């Protein structure tokens, strides 16, 4: 058993000493500079700043389609790319800009709600983008009344 360990140790020692090339001599300076620039850029993110993150449609009749535009600004230092926008149900449909929003520029997220449901309704829209968090959310609310409207005594 001792002979086996000695043989393995001898082979390992030969393997480590047989590499005569210095790995640091093979590194190209321009590649190091390119990697440093790439890594520095990887810490720069866009920031999606909404003017408002929630909107209340108030009282609406059931089946009444409504929409609201959420305005936002890229306050970060990199172009903002929105990948997707989804809602908590099919009754709410968001539309977002497909082109990148440059730093300092503004954009609009259109949210359409078809008035389904009854009474207090809350819907969340999640916007997936290349921000540091990866997603942002906005919320719409409404009080959906039956098509007949509220009962009136009189």
Rosetta blueprint (number, residue, H / E / L):
1 X L
2 X H
3 X H
4 X H
5 X H
6 X H
7 X H
8 X H
9 X H
10 X H
11 X H
12 X H
13 X H
14 X H
15 X H
16 X H
17 X H
18 X H
19 X L
20 X L
21 X L
22 X L
23 X H
24 X H
25 X H
26 X H
27 X L
28 X L
29 X H
30 X H
31 X H
32 X H
33 X H
34 X H
35 X H
36 X H
37 X H
38 X H
39 X H
40 X H
41 X H
42 X L
43 X L
44 X L
45 X L
46 X E
47 X L
48 X E
49 X E
50 X E
51 X L
52 X L
53 X L
54 X E
55 X E
56 X E
57 X E
58 X E
59 X E
60 X E
61 X E
62 X L
63 X L
64 X L
65 X L
66 X E
67 X E
68 X E
69 X E
70 X E
71 X E
72 X E
73 X E
74 X E
75 X L
76 X L
77 X L
78 X L
79 X L
80 X E
81 X L
82 X E
83 X E
84 X E
85 X E
86 X E
87 X E
88 X L
89 X L
90 X L
91 X L
92 X E
93 X E
94 X E
95 X E
96 X L
97 X L
98 X L
99 X L
100 X L
101 X E
102 X L
103 X L
104 X L
105 X L
106 X E
107 X E
108 X E
109 X E
110 X E
111 X E
112 X E
113 X E
114 X L
115 X L
116 X L
117 X L
118 X L
119 X E
120 X E
121 X E
122 X E
123 X E
124 X E
125 X E
126 X E
127 X E
128 X E
129 X E
130 X L
131 X E
132 X L
133 X L
134 X L
135 X E
136 X E
137 X E
138 X E
139 X E
140 X E
141 X E
142 X E
143 X E
144 X E
145 X E
146 X L
147 X L
148 X L
149 X L
150 X L
151 X L
152 X L
153 X L
154 X L
